[in-house]
């Protein structure tokens, strides 16, 4: 599983709504703020195979996000 960090809970909720509206299930999670450069403490968790597609959908809807945590080849793209 991968986590895409969000700068606030509001952004995490917006991302979840956008993605679930497109049929992609995600979970909002609390993360240790020390794991990210900006101290983000929320993120959305999903299957790593969906990382590029999820980022594209969020970009298209203007939902900002931080770093991608986990996922081997997908990490920190």
C-alpha positions as CSV (number, residue, x, y, z in Angstrom):
1,X,0.0,0.0,0.0
2,X,1.1,3.6,-0.7
3,X,0.2,6.8,1.1
4,X,0.1,10.2,-0.7
5,X,0.5,12.9,1.8
6,X,-1.9,15.8,2.0
7,X,-1.3,19.3,3.5
8,X,-4.5,19.2,5.5
9,X,-7.4,17.0,6.5
10,X,-9.5,19.2,4.1
11,X,-7.3,18.2,1.2
12,X,-7.5,14.6,2.2
13,X,-11.3,14.6,2.3
14,X,-11.4,16.4,-1.1
15,X,-9.0,13.9,-2.6
16,X,-11.1,11.0,-1.3
17,X,-14.3,12.5,-2.7
18,X,-12.7,13.1,-6.1
19,X,-11.3,9.6,-6.3
20,X,-14.3,7.7,-5.0
21,X,-16.4,9.6,-7.5
22,X,-14.2,8.0,-10.1
23,X,-14.5,4.5,-8.6
24,X,-11.2,4.4,-6.7
25,X,-11.4,3.4,-3.1
26,X,-9.0,5.2,-0.7
27,X,-8.7,5.6,3.0
28,X,-7.7,8.7,4.9
29,X,-4.9,8.0,7.4
30,X,-3.0,10.0,10.0
31,X,0.7,9.8,9.5
32,X,3.7,10.8,11.6
33,X,4.5,14.4,10.5
34,X,8.3,13.6,10.8
35,X,8.0,11.4,7.7
36,X,7.4,14.3,5.3
37,X,9.4,17.4,4.5
38,X,6.5,19.7,5.2
39,X,5.2,18.0,8.3
40,X,2.0,16.8,6.7
41,X,0.1,14.6,9.1
42,X,-2.7,13.3,6.8
43,X,-2.7,11.2,3.7
44,X,-4.7,8.9,1.5
45,X,-3.8,5.2,1.4
46,X,-4.4,3.1,-1.7
47,X,-2.9,0.3,-3.9
48,X,0.5,1.4,-5.2
49,X,-0.4,0.3,-8.7
50,X,-2.9,3.2,-8.8
51,X,-0.4,5.9,-7.9
52,X,0.1,7.5,-11.3
53,X,-3.5,7.4,-12.1
54,X,-4.5,8.9,-8.8
55,X,-2.0,11.7,-9.1
56,X,-3.3,12.5,-12.6
57,X,-6.9,12.6,-11.4
58,X,-5.9,14.9,-8.5
59,X,-3.9,17.1,-10.7
60,X,-6.8,17.4,-13.1
61,X,-9.1,18.5,-10.3
62,X,-6.6,20.9,-8.7
63,X,-6.2,18.9,-5.5
64,X,-2.6,19.5,-4.2
65,X,-0.7,16.7,-2.5
66,X,2.8,16.1,-1.1
67,X,5.1,13.1,-1.3
68,X,4.3,9.5,-2.1
69,X,5.3,7.1,0.7
70,X,5.9,3.4,0.1
71,X,5.6,1.4,-3.1
72,X,9.1,0.6,-4.2
73,X,9.3,1.8,-7.8
74,X,6.6,4.4,-7.2
75,X,8.2,5.9,-4.1
76,X,8.7,9.7,-4.1
77,X,8.1,10.3,-7.8
